[in-house]
Amino acid sequence: MSNQNRFKLFKRNNTNLKKMITAIWEFWISKTGAFLLAVSAIVIGWYQFYINRPILKYDTETMPFISSLNENDYKVTVHGKEYKDLYQTRVTLQNKGASALSGKDVSKIGHNPIRIVIPQDAKMVHYTLDKTITTPDITSNLINADGDLVIEFDFLNSDYQIGASILHENPNAKFKVEGSALNVNSIGREWSDKQIKYWTFWIMGGLYLILMALYLFNHWHPKKN
């Protein structure tokens, strides 16, 4: 290839590169680009504020413990009473944030302690701290206070969790965790994979619709008669 052809090829590639850079720059200074930058800044700021603190999430799982529908070769007796139908709910409390939570920073009993709220119709038979799903390094305890189970612990570090196992008669009982602590105003339920996919689909779909509407608004103009 001659030097002249090389120069033309270089010049053409350089022109295409400039056009691409110009197109990218024009996109980011357009209304659509400014909108994306604003949304990104809000999301990043919210995430930094949200993650750099204790974030308590809980989850529940209920399953039959013993059922009269089955031909059981065993029986379940609790405090001297035999049960034909009994259900087990496992409640887990986990710190999903970046900062640890000290048990000294949790609201005390009589105010708003971190607790498993027991529904009145649950007919709770027995409860225990479930060490099979509790992080071994945690020193924790459950206290029955006014019908609810108060969760006491020394430190709940990031990704640490505490589990409780509750036996009850009502299969439809809905357990939840409530309470407050330093930098913790509320305790939310952990989202399942199905819920994450559902909300991701709708949020992304809504974002695409907004961007499409902005594009049509900026580029489509009806012809005048």
N, C-alpha and C positions, 0 to 999 in steps of 0.2 A: 504494500500500500504506500502510495506516494505521500510526501509530507503535506501536500495540498489537501488530499483526501482525509488524512488524519486530522488536519486542522478543521475541515468542514464537519467531520464526525464529532470532534470535541466541542465545536461551537453549537451543534445541534443538541448534543447531550446536555450542555450547559444551559441552553435555552429551555429545554424540557424540565430541567431541575429547578430553574428559576420560576417557571410556570407552576410547578407542583408546590414549591414553597409559598408562592403568592396565593395559590388556591387555599392552602392550609391556613395561612395567615388571615385571609379574608373570611374563612369559615369561623375562626375563633373570635373575630371582631364583629361577626354578624349577630343578629338577635338570638339565633339558635345556639351559636357558640357561647355567647354571654350567658344564656340560660343554663347551659350545661355546666359552665364554670361556677355559676352561683349555686346550683344544686350540689355540685361536688364539694364546694367549700362548706356548705351547711352540713352535709353528711359527714365530712371529715372532722369538722369541729364538734359535732354532736357525738361522734364515735370516740374522740379523744376524751371528752368530758365524761362520757358514759362508762367507758371501759376502765378508766383509771380510778376506780373505787370498788368497794365490795358490791357485787351484784348477786343477790340471792334468788335462786330459782328452785321450784319444787316440782316433783312429778309423783303421780300415784299409779299404782297397778293393782287391780283387784282380780282375784281368782278363787274358785271354790277350794275350801280346805277339806271339807267332808260333805258328801251329798247323800241324801236318803234315796236318790234315784239309782245309785250304784249298789252293787252287792259287796259291801265292805266286810273284810275279815278283821277289822279293827274297829274300835270306838274311841271317841274323843270325850274326855272328861276334864272339865275345868272347874276348879274350886268345888269339887264334889258333885257337879251337875253334868249329866251326859247330854251331848248335843248330836242330833241327827243331821242337821244342816248348819254349816258354819262357813264363813268366808274370811279370806285373808287379804288385807290391803297393805301393800308396802308403800311407805311414803319416804321419799328421799329429798333432802335439802342440800343444795350444792352452791358453792361460791363460784360464779362464772366470771367474776371481775379480776382485775389485776392486783388489787390490794387485799390484804388479810383483814379479817374482822375479829376483834378481841371480844370475848364473852363479857368483859367488863363494860363494853360500850353498848350492850344490849339493854333495852328498856326492862325494868324490873317487874316482877310479879305484882299485879295491882295496877299497873299502868298499861303498857302495850308490849308484853314480852313476845319473843318469837315462839310460836306455839302451833301445834296441829289442832285445828278446830274440829271437834267431834260433833257431827250432827245429832240432834236429839233423837232422831228415829234410827240411828245406826245400831243401837243395842249392843254396845261394845262389851265384849266378854273378857278380853285380855289384851295387854299390850306389852311390848318389850323393845328395848334398843336393839336393833338388828345389826349385830357385829359383822355379819356376812356381807353387808353392803355399806358399812361405815368405814371410812379411812382409818387404818390402824393407829396412826399417830395422833388422833384426836382423843382427848379426854372429855366425854360427854355423858349426859344423863337425861332421863325423862321424868318429869314431875307432873302428877295429876293435880291440876289446880282449877277449881270451878268447872270441872267436867272436860276441860281441854288438857292437852299434853304439852307442857312447856319444855322446850328443848334448851338445855344448858350445855355449854361447852367452854373450853379454854380459849382456843384459837381456831378459826375456820379460814385456813389459807386458800389461796387460789386453786381451784379444781378439787378441793377437798369436799367430801360430802358426809352427811349423817343420815342414817336410815332407821326407820321405825317399822315394826311389824304389828299390825292391829288385827285381832280376831273379832268378828262381829256377825250378827244374825241377818241384817238387812243387806241383800246383795246390791241394792241401788244407792247405798250411802255414798255421798260425795264428800271426801275429805279435802281440806285445803290448809295451807300454811299462811299465817298472818303474823304481823309484828313489826317492830321498828328498832333501829339502832343508829349509831353515828354514821352519817352518810348513806343510810338505808331508810327510805321513807315507805317503801312498799316491797312486797315479795310477790313475784309473778310466777305463773306456771310456765314450765319449760315447754317450748314448742316442739311438736313432733316433726318428723321429716315430711309428712303429708301436709302439715300446716305451712311449713317453710316453702315447699314447692307451690302451694296454692297462692300464698301471698306474693311470692316472687313472680309468678305468672301474671297476676293482676297488676302489680306495680310496674313491671316492665311493659306490659301491654298499655297501661295508661301513659307511661313515658313516651312510648312510640306514637301513640295517638296525638299527644301534645306536640311532639316534634313534627309530625306530619301536618298538623293544622297550622303550625308556624310556617312551615315551608310553603304550603299552599297560599297562605295569607300574603307571604312576601313575593311569591313568584307567579301566582296565577291571577290574571286580571281579565274579566269578561270583556269581550269585544263590544264596543259601543256602536249602535246603529247609525 
